[in-house]
Amino acid sequence: MSDLIEIRAGAQAFEHIQQQGLQADDIKLMLGASGGPKWFVLQGFDNFLFGEYFQQRTTPLNLLGTSAGAWRFASLGQQDPAQASRTFLELYQATVYSEKPDVHEISDKAEALLQEYVPQQAVRDILSQSTYLHHMIVARSRGLGAREHRAVQGLGLAAAATANVFSRRFLGRHFERVVFHHPNSKPLGKQWRDMPTRHVTLTEDNFHQALLATGSIPMVLRGVPNIPGAPKGMYRDGGITDYHFDLDLSEQEGLILYPHFQREVIPGWFDKKLKRRVTGKNWPNVINIVPTQAFIDNLPFGKIPDRNDFANLAPGPRQAYWKQATEAGYRMAEQFANWLEKDELAQHVTRWD
């Protein structure tokens, strides 16, 4: 069978795997990127990692997610993380909108899904345990981007996109990065100075709102105003500032695991059409697992699922396609698990420069 995944590792991570292999406790941080339904091809990985591999842990694991990544990680810390992950998948794939859904319809369905996926008792469970330490990034809007009026918000986003062309640092004039973190963890990234960054402790009062906000795509969902414990303001999708991340992770201890649904690592939401990309040169301690191009080519339509599928496909064909993509992702996870079991991972890792 041809390889379904490619494992790329920064210099430090590469040397670690070559000399010592990979154990669950070697991983101290896991990253989860924004990307809507693109994460379906990773659900097999989540099922394996959440339900089997991380059961071997004896030390805490930090989790850093934005948007769909943070929603995926909300399974961890629940009573049955693997089952919670499957519940999230089923709820997401079952979502159906009217022919022309507006911001309110999409937002209302997201809120209903969240309440079913992470009920209040699950929030208590997550916050009372110390094995899985959540960190979720949310963007606090500044200026016109904080407004809910569509035209005004659009002007604010256009101004932010223009500023970002010149430098990601200029994006900080339009958005503040707010990192909501687990009460039993230390804040991640106190050295992040690429843009204004603030740290807020997660509580039972703000967990749902922070999680909802990190997935609140501008112009698609309502923003989340005035999250308890955080500065007043309008909070939106964390992918605006940190789509696939471009953070200084050099001070993080141990290895960082980053299963990703696409081969490119795009720093921020506004960088999709720019040439900015992140590699292992930036992240020496990161293990990045991505689908091979052959895997992607063999999916229906030759692509991984994305948010455009809601508009381009009727519910039946869309759900069938998403199910096929999810099942294919399970084969990726099986290949990774097989390499781990046979202690063959070092043979399949390439240095990511």
Disulfide bonds with the S-S distance in Angstrom:
none
